[in-house]
Amino acid sequence: MTKSSAHPIDPDRSFDGGDLHCGNGLLLLIRRHIDPLSKGQCLEIIASDPTVDEELRSWCRLTKNQLVSVLELENNKKSFLVSKGAFVPTSSKTEPERNLELTLPAMKTVHIPEQLPQPGQAPKLGLLPVMGIGSWPRPPWMMRTLSDYLSGRLSREDFDNTADDAVRLCVDAQLASGVDVVTDGEQRRDNYASFVGNILDNCQLVPLTDLLPMVEHPEEFEKELDSLDVPADKVRHPVVFGPLGRSSALLKRDLDLVKSIVSDKPIKLALPGPYLLTRMMWMDCIVNKVYSSREELAKDIVRVLREEIHYLLADGAAIIQLDEPVLSEVVYSSLSSAKNKRSFMCGALSERKGSEQELVFATDLINNTLADIPQDRTGLHICRGNWTTDESVALTGSYEPLLPVLQSVKVGHLFLEYCTERAGSLSWLAKIPDNIKVGVGVVNPKAPRVESVEEILTRAREALNYLAKDKLMLVPDCGFATFADSPVCNADNARMKVKNMVEAAEILRND
């Protein structure tokens, strides 16, 4: 990086960020301008805030982009030339595409429905149903399509058409394995939770690396990102810049597509839970411009989730599952062992209060979200993180600290990670209320070895020591590809694991 009177090359695109700094909107604009560029092309950023110089250097280092040069301009402004990826000097000179208009994404007006549709009847699950948690490994061509769409190189229509093919393949694989309940496989999502940031009104997805200037301790945050198995610049995070709304449905296209393929099996769809989304989206530097507290933000999160759930259930979904893995972070990350450090992959970016207060807050949010919804149409999934195949670095702890939540949430189904020693004893199943069915994890998506039918039977029969047969469901511990860029299982293994679960369930039904 050089300081001089002229940049060594003309930029391919240029914009003026005014007095914004990286923590209050400039990175959102940078991301919008640099994503469509090709590797080696350059973006000029004009800014007057004095903190941009240092923050932009850190951002470039994390994102593997290169700060090529900095120019001093009039009125205390600076011009920063950033190469997308490594800078490759060239003698070619072209007129840059300039965008001097200072605009964040257009603010949308939030419309709240006066009345929500009521859920209709859903097909019964049957005895010892087998189903996935949610995600399924995406084909390589789907991954390329997802990357192109998130980077602004592909239209929503083209993205959806390609994603439809991926959903069809995912559903066919589940049907071939013999599942009793079908999921959409989360093929359209970059990960299980943050995808809503690309759909909800007044919310935008940005890579984790773009959050560096937004955290209280950037040095610690940078070390945390460097330690992740998933490249931090590949994982995008929802940032709120206005009142949250739901003018577009989150999962309707996937539900309609699965319904067109499957007519005789229940369909389960997974949504990020309200506590998880509140923890993910609550960042003082941006959110305080819209919401006075995370409790105020949570009210709107509950509202948009309620809208979505009502419409999905009225449209034929059998079960809506709320994913709340961050509950594990609340109780396990306070332990002193290194492997129980807070994981940003669990959506734990914001500050939190004590564990007991957080669990009460989370329980209230879940129950408020599901209020007046038939209990047998709802579910809750809890695990200890699904971002790495290295069991030694994932969170560890039994369900004992979470029993107040498990005994208080008004859900009809629990989906619990149990095919790992990290989850502790199955004996805690005896303390779950009798009106709740429990999906017990009997295969581990993070393990490359396919569990045999006999191993699955052993685990399931152990669970039956604490659960009645009509209360047990057989599931994987987690999704097979929670994070699109870092699936913990390949498609062949996923099919075999599910097929063996189906065979084990059939044997158990005849016991």
C-alpha positions as CSV (number, residue, x, y, z in Angstrom):
1,M,0.0,0.0,0.0
2,T,1.3,3.4,-1.0
3,K,0.5,7.0,-0.3
4,S,1.1,9.3,-3.3
5,S,-0.4,12.0,-5.4
6,A,-2.1,9.6,-7.8
7,H,-3.3,6.0,-7.7
8,P,-1.2,3.6,-9.7
9,I,-4.2,2.6,-11.7
10,D,-7.6,4.0,-12.4
11,P,-10.4,2.4,-10.5
12,D,-13.1,0.3,-12.2
13,R,-15.7,1.7,-9.9
14,S,-15.9,4.7,-7.5
15,F,-18.2,6.1,-4.9
16,D,-18.2,8.8,-2.3
17,G,-19.1,7.6,1.2
18,G,-19.3,11.1,2.7
19,D,-18.7,11.2,6.5
20,L,-19.8,7.6,7.1
21,H,-17.4,5.3,8.9
22,C,-17.1,1.6,8.6
23,G,-19.3,1.0,11.7
24,N,-22.3,3.0,10.7
25,G,-22.9,2.1,7.0
26,L,-19.8,2.6,4.9
27,L,-19.0,-1.1,4.8
28,L,-22.6,-1.8,3.5
29,L,-21.9,0.5,0.6
30,I,-18.4,-0.9,0.0
31,R,-19.9,-4.4,-0.1
32,R,-22.6,-3.3,-2.6
33,H,-19.9,-1.9,-4.9
34,I,-17.1,-4.4,-4.7
35,D,-19.1,-7.7,-4.8
36,P,-20.0,-7.3,-8.5
37,L,-16.4,-6.7,-9.5
38,S,-14.1,-9.4,-10.8
39,K,-10.9,-10.5,-9.1
40,G,-8.2,-7.9,-9.6
41,Q,-10.6,-5.1,-10.4
42,C,-10.3,-2.0,-8.2
43,L,-12.8,0.1,-6.2
44,E,-12.2,3.7,-5.2
45,I,-13.7,4.8,-1.9
46,I,-13.9,8.4,-1.0
47,A,-14.4,9.1,2.7
48,S,-13.9,11.9,5.2
49,D,-14.1,10.1,8.6
50,P,-10.6,9.8,10.1
51,T,-11.3,6.2,11.4
52,V,-11.8,4.8,7.9
53,D,-8.0,4.5,7.2
54,E,-7.3,2.1,10.1
55,E,-10.6,0.2,9.8
56,L,-10.3,-0.3,6.1
57,R,-6.9,-1.8,6.5
58,S,-8.2,-4.4,9.0
59,W,-11.2,-5.2,6.7
60,C,-8.9,-5.7,3.7
61,R,-6.7,-8.0,5.7
62,L,-9.6,-10.2,6.8
63,T,-11.3,-10.3,3.5
64,K,-8.1,-11.0,1.5
65,N,-8.7,-7.8,-0.5
66,Q,-5.8,-5.4,-1.0
67,L,-5.6,-1.7,0.0
68,V,-3.5,-0.5,-2.9
69,S,-3.0,3.2,-2.2
70,V,-4.4,6.2,-0.3
71,L,-4.7,9.8,-1.6
72,E,-5.1,13.0,0.4
73,L,-7.9,15.1,-1.0
74,E,-9.3,18.5,-0.3
75,N,-11.7,19.1,2.7
76,N,-10.0,16.4,4.8
77,K,-11.2,13.7,2.5
78,K,-9.2,10.6,1.4
79,S,-9.4,8.4,-1.6
80,F,-8.8,4.7,-1.0
81,L,-8.1,2.3,-3.8
82,V,-9.0,-1.3,-3.0
83,S,-8.3,-4.3,-5.2
84,K,-10.7,-7.2,-5.1
85,G,-8.3,-9.9,-4.1
86,A,-4.6,-9.4,-4.9
87,F,-3.6,-6.3,-6.8
88,V,-2.2,-7.0,-10.3
89,P,-0.6,-3.9,-11.8
90,T,-1.6,-3.2,-15.4
91,S,-1.0,-0.3,-17.8
92,S,-4.5,-0.2,-19.0
93,K,-6.5,3.0,-18.2
94,T,-10.3,3.1,-18.3
95,E,-12.8,5.6,-17.2
96,P,-14.1,4.4,-13.8
97,E,-17.8,3.7,-13.2
98,R,-18.6,6.5,-10.7
99,N,-21.4,6.5,-8.3
100,L,-21.2,9.6,-6.2
101,E,-24.8,9.3,-4.8
102,L,-24.7,8.5,-1.1
103,T,-27.4,5.9,-0.6
104,L,-27.9,3.0,1.7
105,P,-30.5,0.4,0.7
106,A,-33.9,2.0,0.3
107,M,-36.0,2.0,3.5
108,K,-39.1,0.0,3.2
109,T,-42.4,0.8,4.9
110,V,-43.5,-2.0,7.2
111,H,-47.1,-3.2,6.8
112,I,-48.5,-5.3,9.6
113,P,-51.4,-7.7,8.6
114,E,-54.6,-7.1,10.4
115,Q,-55.4,-10.8,10.6
116,L,-53.2,-13.9,10.3
117,P,-54.5,-17.1,8.6
118,Q,-55.3,-20.0,10.9
119,P,-53.4,-23.3,10.5
120,G,-55.3,-26.1,8.7
121,Q,-55.1,-29.8,9.5
122,A,-51.8,-31.6,8.8
123,P,-51.1,-35.2,8.1
124,K,-50.2,-37.3,11.1
125,L,-46.5,-38.2,11.6
126,G,-47.1,-41.9,12.5
127,L,-45.2,-44.1,14.9
128,L,-41.4,-43.5,15.3
129,P,-41.2,-41.1,12.4
130,V,-37.8,-40.5,10.7
131,M,-36.8,-37.1,9.4
132,G,-33.9,-34.7,8.9
133,I,-33.3,-31.6,11.0
134,G,-33.4,-29.3,8.0
135,S,-30.3,-28.8,5.8
136,W,-29.0,-31.1,3.1
137,P,-25.7,-30.9,1.2
138,R,-25.9,-28.6,-1.8
139,P,-24.6,-29.6,-5.2
140,P,-21.4,-27.7,-6.4
141,W,-23.4,-25.9,-9.0
142,M,-25.9,-24.7,-6.4
143,M,-23.0,-23.3,-4.3
144,R,-21.7,-21.4,-7.3
145,T,-25.2,-20.0,-8.0
146,L,-25.6,-19.0,-4.4
147,S,-22.2,-17.2,-4.4
148,D,-23.1,-15.3,-7.7
149,Y,-26.5,-14.3,-6.3
150,L,-25.1,-13.0,-3.0
151,S,-22.4,-11.1,-4.8
152,G,-25.0,-9.4,-7.1
153,R,-23.9,-11.2,-10.3
154,L,-27.1,-13.1,-10.7
155,S,-30.8,-12.1,-10.7
156,R,-33.2,-13.4,-8.1
157,E,-35.2,-15.1,-10.8
158,D,-32.2,-17.0,-12.2
159,F,-31.1,-17.9,-8.7
160,D,-34.6,-19.2,-7.7
161,N,-34.9,-21.3,-10.9
162,T,-31.5,-23.0,-10.2
163,A,-32.4,-23.4,-6.5
164,D,-35.6,-25.1,-7.5
165,D,-33.6,-27.9,-9.2
166,A,-31.5,-28.3,-6.0
167,V,-34.6,-28.6,-3.9
168,R,-36.0,-31.3,-6.2
169,L,-32.8,-33.3,-5.9
170,C,-32.8,-33.0,-2.2
171,V,-36.4,-34.1,-1.8
172,D,-35.9,-37.0,-4.2
173,A,-32.9,-38.1,-2.1
174,Q,-35.0,-38.1,1.1
175,L,-37.8,-40.0,-0.5
176,A,-35.4,-42.6,-1.9
177,S,-34.1,-43.0,1.7
178,G,-37.6,-43.6,3.0
179,V,-38.1,-40.7,5.3
180,D,-41.5,-40.2,7.0
181,V,-41.3,-36.4,7.1
182,V,-39.7,-34.3,4.3
183,T,-37.8,-31.0,4.6
184,D,-36.8,-28.5,1.9
185,G,-33.1,-29.1,2.6
186,E,-32.5,-25.3,3.0
187,Q,-31.0,-25.2,-0.5
188,R,-31.6,-21.4,-0.9
189,R,-29.8,-20.5,2.3
190,D,-26.2,-19.4,2.8
191,N,-26.7,-20.8,6.3
192,Y,-29.5,-21.9,8.6
193,A,-30.3,-18.5,10.1
194,S,-28.8,-15.4,8.5
195,F,-30.6,-16.0,5.1
196,V,-33.5,-14.0,6.5
197,G,-31.3,-10.9,6.3
198,N,-31.6,-11.0,2.5
199,I,-35.4,-11.2,2.6
200,L,-36.8,-9.2,5.6
201,D,-37.5,-5.6,5.0
202,N,-34.7,-3.1,6.1
203,C,-32.1,-5.8,6.7
204,Q,-29.0,-6.6,4.7
205,L,-26.5,-9.5,4.7
206,V,-22.9,-8.7,5.1
207,P,-19.9,-11.1,5.6
208,L,-18.7,-11.6,9.2
209,T,-15.5,-9.8,8.3
210,D,-17.5,-6.6,7.7
211,L,-18.5,-6.6,11.3
212,L,-15.0,-6.0,12.5
213,P,-15.4,-2.2,13.1
214,M,-18.8,-2.9,14.8
215,V,-17.6,-4.8,17.8
216,E,-16.2,-3.6,21.1
217,H,-13.0,-5.5,21.0
218,P,-11.9,-5.8,17.3
219,E,-8.6,-7.5,18.1
220,E,-10.4,-10.4,20.0
221,F,-13.0,-10.6,17.3
222,E,-10.4,-10.9,14.6
223,K,-8.7,-13.7,16.4
224,E,-12.0,-15.5,16.8
225,L,-12.7,-15.2,13.1
226,D,-9.2,-16.5,12.3
227,S,-9.9,-19.6,14.4
228,L,-13.0,-20.7,12.6
229,D,-13.1,-23.6,10.2
230,V,-15.5,-21.7,7.9
231,P,-13.8,-18.7,6.1
232,A,-15.3,-15.7,7.8
233,D,-15.6,-13.7,4.6
234,K,-17.9,-16.5,3.3
235,V,-20.4,-16.4,6.2
236,R,-22.8,-13.5,5.9
237,H,-24.6,-11.9,8.8
238,P,-27.9,-9.9,8.9
239,V,-27.6,-6.2,9.7
240,V,-30.7,-4.1,10.5
241,F,-30.9,-0.6,9.2
242,G,-34.6,0.1,9.6
243,P,-37.8,-1.3,11.2
244,L,-38.1,-5.0,10.4
245,G,-40.9,-6.1,8.2
246,R,-42.0,-9.1,6.1
247,S,-43.3,-7.9,2.8
248,S,-41.8,-11.0,1.2
249,A,-42.4,-14.6,2.4
250,L,-39.3,-16.4,3.7
251,L,-40.1,-20.0,2.8
252,K,-43.3,-20.0,0.6
253,R,-41.5,-20.9,-2.6
254,D,-39.8,-23.9,-1.0
255,L,-43.0,-25.1,0.6
256,D,-45.0,-24.9,-2.6
257,L,-42.2,-26.7,-4.5
258,V,-42.0,-29.6,-2.0
259,K,-45.8,-29.9,-2.0
260,S,-45.7,-30.3,-5.8
261,I,-43.4,-33.2,-5.4
262,V,-44.7,-34.8,-2.2
263,S,-48.4,-35.4,-1.7
264,D,-48.5,-38.2,1.0
265,K,-45.9,-37.1,3.6
266,P,-45.8,-34.3,6.1
267,I,-43.5,-31.4,5.4
268,K,-41.3,-29.8,8.1
269,L,-39.7,-26.4,7.6
270,A,-37.1,-24.8,9.9
271,L,-36.9,-21.2,10.8
272,P,-34.2,-19.4,13.0
273,G,-35.7,-18.9,16.4
274,P,-36.5,-15.5,17.9
275,Y,-33.8,-15.6,20.5
276,L,-31.2,-16.5,18.0
277,L,-32.2,-13.7,15.6
278,T,-32.3,-11.2,18.4
279,R,-28.8,-12.2,19.4
280,M,-27.6,-12.1,15.9
281,M,-29.1,-8.7,14.9
282,W,-28.6,-6.7,18.1
283,M,-25.5,-4.6,17.5
284,D,-25.4,-1.2,19.1
285,C,-23.6,0.6,16.4
286,I,-26.4,0.0,13.8
287,V,-29.5,-1.2,15.6
288,N,-29.6,1.7,18.1
289,K,-30.5,3.9,15.2
290,V,-33.8,2.0,14.9
291,Y,-34.5,0.3,18.1
292,S,-33.9,1.6,21.6
293,S,-33.1,-1.9,23.1
294,R,-32.8,-5.5,22.0
295,E,-36.2,-6.1,23.7
296,E,-37.8,-3.6,21.2
297,L,-36.0,-5.4,18.3
298,A,-37.2,-8.7,19.7
299,K,-40.8,-7.6,19.5
300,D,-40.5,-7.1,15.7
301,I,-38.6,-10.3,15.3
302,V,-41.4,-12.2,17.1
303,R,-44.0,-10.4,14.9
304,V,-42.4,-11.3,11.5
305,L,-41.8,-14.9,12.6
306,R,-45.5,-15.2,13.7
307,E,-46.6,-13.9,10.3
308,E,-44.4,-16.4,8.5
309,I,-45.4,-19.4,10.7
310,H,-49.1,-18.7,10.3
311,Y,-48.9,-18.5,6.6
312,L,-46.8,-21.6,6.2
313,L,-49.1,-23.7,8.4
314,A,-52.1,-22.4,6.6
315,D,-50.5,-23.3,3.3
316,G,-49.9,-26.9,4.2
317,A,-46.7,-27.3,6.3
318,A,-47.1,-29.9,9.0
319,I,-44.4,-28.7,11.5
320,I,-42.5,-25.5,11.8
321,Q,-39.2,-26.0,13.7
322,L,-37.5,-23.1,15.5
323,D,-33.7,-23.4,15.6
324,E,-32.1,-22.1,18.8
325,P,-28.6,-23.5,19.0
326,V,-27.4,-20.3,20.7
327,L,-29.2,-21.5,23.9
328,S,-26.2,-23.9,24.3
329,E,-23.8,-21.0,24.1
330,V,-25.7,-19.3,26.9
331,V,-25.1,-22.1,29.4
332,Y,-21.9,-23.8,28.1
333,S,-19.6,-21.0,27.0
334,S,-19.3,-19.8,30.6
335,L,-17.3,-22.8,31.5
336,S,-13.6,-22.4,31.7
337,S,-12.4,-25.0,29.2
338,A,-11.0,-23.7,26.0
339,K,-13.3,-25.8,23.9
340,N,-16.3,-24.1,25.5
341,K,-15.3,-20.6,24.3
342,R,-18.0,-18.5,22.8
343,S,-18.5,-19.3,19.1
344,F,-19.6,-16.6,16.7
345,M,-20.9,-19.4,14.5
346,C,-23.6,-19.9,17.1
347,G,-24.9,-16.4,16.5
348,A,-23.4,-15.0,19.7
349,L,-22.1,-11.7,18.4
350,S,-23.9,-9.4,20.9
351,E,-23.4,-9.0,24.6
352,R,-25.7,-10.9,26.9
353,K,-26.8,-10.9,30.5
354,G,-26.5,-13.8,33.0
355,S,-27.4,-17.3,31.9
356,E,-30.6,-17.5,34.0
357,Q,-31.9,-14.1,32.7
358,E,-31.1,-15.1,29.1
359,L,-32.9,-18.4,29.4
360,V,-36.0,-16.7,30.7
361,F,-35.8,-14.1,27.9
362,A,-35.4,-16.8,25.3
363,T,-38.3,-18.9,26.7
364,D,-40.6,-15.9,26.6
365,L,-39.6,-15.1,23.0
366,I,-40.3,-18.6,21.8
367,N,-43.6,-18.8,23.6
368,N,-44.7,-15.4,22.3
369,T,-43.8,-16.5,18.8
370,L,-45.8,-19.7,19.0
371,A,-48.8,-18.3,21.0
372,D,-52.2,-19.6,19.9
373,I,-50.5,-21.9,17.3
374,P,-51.5,-25.6,17.7
375,Q,-48.7,-27.2,19.8
376,D,-48.5,-30.3,17.7
377,R,-47.5,-28.1,14.7
378,T,-44.4,-26.6,16.4
379,G,-40.9,-27.8,17.2
380,L,-37.7,-26.6,18.7
381,H,-34.2,-27.7,17.8
382,I,-31.2,-27.3,20.1
383,C,-27.6,-28.4,19.5
384,R,-24.1,-27.4,20.4
385,G,-23.0,-25.9,17.1
386,N,-22.7,-27.5,13.7
387,W,-19.9,-25.6,12.0
388,T,-17.0,-28.0,12.3
389,T,-16.4,-31.7,12.1
390,D,-13.8,-31.4,14.9
391,E,-15.7,-32.6,18.0
392,S,-13.0,-31.4,20.3
393,V,-13.7,-27.7,19.7
394,A,-17.5,-27.9,19.8
395,L,-19.5,-26.9,22.9
396,T,-19.9,-29.6,25.5
397,G,-22.6,-30.1,28.2
398,S,-25.7,-32.1,29.2
399,Y,-29.2,-30.7,28.9
400,E,-29.5,-30.2,32.6
401,P,-29.0,-26.4,32.5
402,L,-31.5,-26.2,29.7
403,L,-34.3,-28.1,31.5
404,P,-36.1,-24.9,32.6
405,V,-36.5,-24.1,28.9
406,L,-37.3,-27.6,27.8
407,Q,-40.0,-27.9,30.4
408,S,-41.5,-24.4,29.8
409,V,-41.6,-23.9,26.0
410,K,-45.0,-24.5,24.4
411,V,-43.9,-26.7,21.6
412,G,-45.1,-30.1,20.5
413,H,-41.7,-31.5,19.3
414,L,-38.1,-31.2,20.5
415,F,-35.2,-32.1,18.3
416,L,-32.2,-32.8,20.4
417,E,-28.5,-33.6,19.6
418,Y,-27.7,-36.9,21.3
419,C,-25.5,-39.0,19.1
420,T,-22.3,-37.5,20.6
421,E,-20.8,-37.8,24.0
422,R,-20.8,-34.0,24.2
423,A,-24.6,-34.1,24.8
424,G,-24.4,-36.1,28.0
425,S,-26.7,-38.8,29.3
426,L,-30.1,-39.7,27.7
427,S,-31.6,-39.9,31.2
428,W,-32.6,-36.3,31.0
429,L,-35.3,-37.3,28.5
430,A,-37.4,-38.6,31.4
431,K,-37.8,-35.0,32.6
432,I,-39.3,-33.7,29.4
433,P,-43.1,-33.1,29.6
434,D,-45.2,-36.1,28.4
435,N,-47.1,-34.0,25.9
436,I,-43.9,-33.4,23.9
437,K,-42.5,-35.7,21.2
438,V,-38.7,-35.9,21.1
439,G,-36.5,-36.3,18.1
440,V,-33.4,-38.0,19.5
441,G,-30.3,-37.7,17.5
442,V,-29.2,-41.2,16.5
443,V,-26.7,-40.4,13.7
444,N,-24.0,-37.7,13.8
445,P,-23.7,-35.6,10.6
446,K,-20.2,-34.5,11.7
447,A,-18.9,-38.1,11.7
448,P,-17.7,-39.4,8.3
449,R,-18.5,-43.0,9.2
450,V,-22.1,-44.1,8.5
451,E,-23.6,-45.5,11.6
452,S,-24.9,-49.1,11.2
453,V,-28.6,-50.1,11.7
454,E,-27.5,-52.0,14.9
455,E,-25.8,-48.9,16.3
456,I,-28.9,-46.8,15.7
457,L,-31.1,-49.4,17.3
458,T,-28.9,-49.5,20.4
459,R,-29.2,-45.7,20.7
460,A,-32.9,-45.6,20.1
461,R,-33.7,-48.5,22.5
462,E,-31.7,-46.6,25.2
463,A,-33.9,-43.6,24.6
464,L,-37.0,-45.8,24.9
465,N,-35.9,-46.4,28.5
466,Y,-37.0,-42.8,29.2
467,L,-39.6,-42.2,26.5
468,A,-42.8,-44.0,25.4
469,K,-42.6,-45.4,21.9
470,D,-45.2,-43.0,20.6
471,K,-43.1,-40.0,21.9
472,L,-39.9,-40.9,20.1
473,M,-38.7,-39.7,16.7
474,L,-35.4,-40.6,15.0
475,V,-33.4,-37.7,13.6
476,P,-29.7,-36.7,12.9
477,D,-28.1,-34.6,15.6
478,C,-28.2,-31.5,13.3
479,G,-28.5,-30.6,9.7
480,F,-26.2,-32.2,7.2
481,A,-25.1,-28.8,5.7
482,T,-26.0,-26.1,8.2
483,F,-23.5,-23.7,6.6
484,A,-23.5,-23.8,2.8
485,D,-19.8,-23.2,2.4
486,S,-18.9,-25.8,5.1
487,P,-21.2,-28.9,4.9
488,V,-20.3,-31.4,7.7
489,C,-21.5,-34.3,5.6
490,N,-21.5,-35.2,1.9
491,A,-24.7,-36.2,0.1
492,D,-23.9,-39.9,-0.2
493,N,-23.2,-40.3,3.5
494,A,-26.4,-38.3,4.3
495,R,-28.5,-40.6,2.2
496,M,-26.9,-43.7,3.9
497,K,-27.3,-42.3,7.4
498,V,-31.0,-41.6,6.8
499,K,-31.6,-44.9,5.1
500,N,-30.2,-46.7,8.1
501,M,-32.4,-44.7,10.4
502,V,-35.4,-45.7,8.4
503,E,-34.5,-49.4,8.6
504,A,-33.9,-49.1,12.4
505,A,-37.3,-47.4,12.8
506,E,-39.1,-50.2,11.0
507,I,-37.4,-52.8,13.2
508,L,-38.4,-50.9,16.3
509,R,-42.0,-50.6,15.2
510,N,-42.2,-54.4,15.1
511,D,-40.5,-54.9,18.5
